[in-house]
Amino acid sequence: MKQPSWAYSVSNSVSPSLSALIQSIGCLLLVSTLLLKPDCAAGADPDQSVTRISQADYIISDSATLPAPDAGWSAVTLPHHVPKPTGRELVNYWYKASFDVASQDEPLWVLFPLLISGGDVYVNGALIGSRPWANEQIQVRWYRPELWLIPPLLLHEGSNEIEVRLGIRDRFTSFGVIELGPESIQRETFNLLLFWEDTTADVATALCLLCGAFIMVFWARRPQEKLYGMFGLCVLFWGLRTLLLRTPVVSVDYFFIWRLAYYFTTSGFIVLISIFMLQYSGRNNVLYNRVLIGYWLAGCAAFMLLGMSFRHYMEEYWLTGFLFFNLYAVACILVFAARLHNRTAISMGLAIMVALGLSVHDLAVQEAWVNMPEVYLMHLGMPAFLLVMIGILLDRFLDTLEQVESVNEKLEIRVAGREVELKQSYEQLRKLERAHAATDERHRILQDMHDGVGSQLLSTLMLAQHTELPQSTLVGLLQECLDDMRLVIDSLTPDDRDLLPVLGNFRFRMESRFQSLNLQFDWHNHGMPEALEIEPDIGLNTLRILQEALANILKHAQATQVAVDIFYQPRMLTIRIADNGCGFLESTRSKGRGLLNMRARAKKIHAAFRIGALQPGTEVVLEIPLDVI
Amino acid sequence: MVTKVAIIEDNAEFLSRFRHVIESSAEFSFIGSAANGTDGMALINNVAADAYLIDLGLPDIHGIELIRHAVRLRPDCDVMVITIFADDAHVIQSIEAGATGYILKDSTSLDILECIRTLREGGSPISPLIARRILQKFQLPAVRVAVHPVPDIPAQITPTPLSEREYQVLYALSKGLSFKEIGARYFISSHTVARHVKKIYRVLAVHSRGEAVYEATKLGILSQ
């Protein structure tokens, strides 16, 4: 059996507003029930100035004028609610009652809390008010009070008589109490009764139709929610049924079809609500459903076939038959509510009990099992039920919302957690990278020491050991060692690969050295970028080539001017060192070692290296491809 | 007016060379020397020099302590640190302690004299690598994270204690431009550029003191 998931959806999270809502529904019902009973409204605390007539005489007569006193009047107590004589479909009645008028201070108003069948109202034989009543052409049912002024001239001191002529097609004769009193009180009561008998029913009907339509739309969007669909249908059926029932005047031509529609919707509602209740309480029973639906359709079909003559049986037996089905469903839902014990189920059970109570009341009133005014209350039960359902829907919605929110929250927490993880792993990666970079750097420095300053120092040492070196040569060699060390130190910047500051440092060192020798030294950067990111290895070798070239000029070229130009292009760094010295060819031999060094270093960094002769002087051009990075 | 120079250097050869260079010029007068930290402190206490040349690698007291002492005791003096490589780590440390110049141990005599002269005239030397390091110190990490190379002069993302011009100068220096080139770019003399550098050094010293105070306050060493 499929569990009705929504019955459980509000387990613990019923909002306080919902329970307040349910309680207020209860109050509303109580109040309305009290107000609806004219006995309570006007009779419990009788106002001195209002006369209530509850003794009357009536007679069955088609006469258009008041039948004679000896025509066969019977005395009755109002409200008069007894089965109509069978045999005739339309029965015409006269009711009359007498009342005393003491003085004529204030005009009297006559109030019929219920004049369900309509009628012409006379006072002392003069017509004072009329509401259409059933005749050969129309069928009527007025669910509203009536209030008319009795023209003072019609009244005289002492005993007066009020007479009502009406026709009844319904199975029961129904005639309520008559109240006489001043306008102020009468109108107030009238307004109150009008509101509860008429306005509330209209509001309830509109509400049912609207909500039913809305729920059906909802169901169309979520067809898997069968319970919603069923409930929507229930509400729609109820709305239609109330609409039909409360149509005050129906032409006889449509009376049959109207009645059929009424039976169909009323019993359809009962069928649907019974099945709904069973499903809600998790006791869906296919056999029960089939029997019930069969009973419903069979009844309607029988009425269609047999016509109005079958009406009596329809109402007396067929409609009553639903009560047993319905009671079973109600019992199921009450047991379910008691067992589940959550507010949703309990409020649902309560609403159903209220609705059931009201419907039993209506049945009792209709069938005249009790001597109560013919006031029907069921239309108030349905909105209560509807409110509970809306509450349930709202709870479900809020539940879902909460779930979504909590899911979002969880997701956010997870994302945040993942972010932290990512950050951590990123940091770890950075740490590793740095460690790796440091290792690389150590390797590089070692290699540099080996290739550069180490071997230079060693060769200087060898030279000094085996030959008498002139002091200037020794100084020059040692200066080269120191210069190389400076280059290595300058390029020790693992966190930043920008070559510009390193180049700048070199430039300043060289500028001051050339300046102290009174040589002109010009350095120009052309189109340099904001930062020249380059592998430290390439940078260092570039600087070494530069240094070697400048050292050669200092040592051998006898130049007076040296120019360094650095050209930057996106994929190429070109360095040109030009002097105005004695030229390359004249000193080929002595420059041999330096030249070899420079070529080797250029090859290492995939740079093109060439030497050219100038007039006068020499130029060294180094082209370093930058896409090697 | 003769500039009085005192030298604190433990290597006797360097000391005598520096002394010789100072004494060779009529502009300068050599007024005392010390070969270790303790004597150096005493020298600073007893002899008011216009310029102190201090070696960092003294046998007993770290040169940084001496620089701090000298700057504190004689606010009008200039302190130059003597360094072999002028590597940024050592130089920055000295500047933060209050030194406003540095001098290479193998500088020519001309360089040495020029350096002290510039210093007395209100300027300071700087190398691009040191400029870069100072820039990094003023720019909080957020700036260094900036992925895209900034056009020309990058906007100051975090407020630094430097003026806009000082910042511009520092940035240009870090990119390898000479004082002359920077002067030409901003229509100022290269002397003015040198003076900007000295101001930057002073700001860095104050800045680092502030940072030290901040750190100490945070650690509860100093009460607020």
Interface residues (C-beta under 8 A of the other chain):
Chain A: L482 M485 R486 I489 D490 T493 D496 D498 L500 P501 V502 L503 G504 N505 R507 F508 E511 S512 S516 W523 N525 M528 P529 E530 A531
Chain B: F85 D87 D106 S107 T108 L110 D111 S127 P128 L129 A131 R132 P149 V150 P151 D152 L173 S174 K175 G176 L177 S178
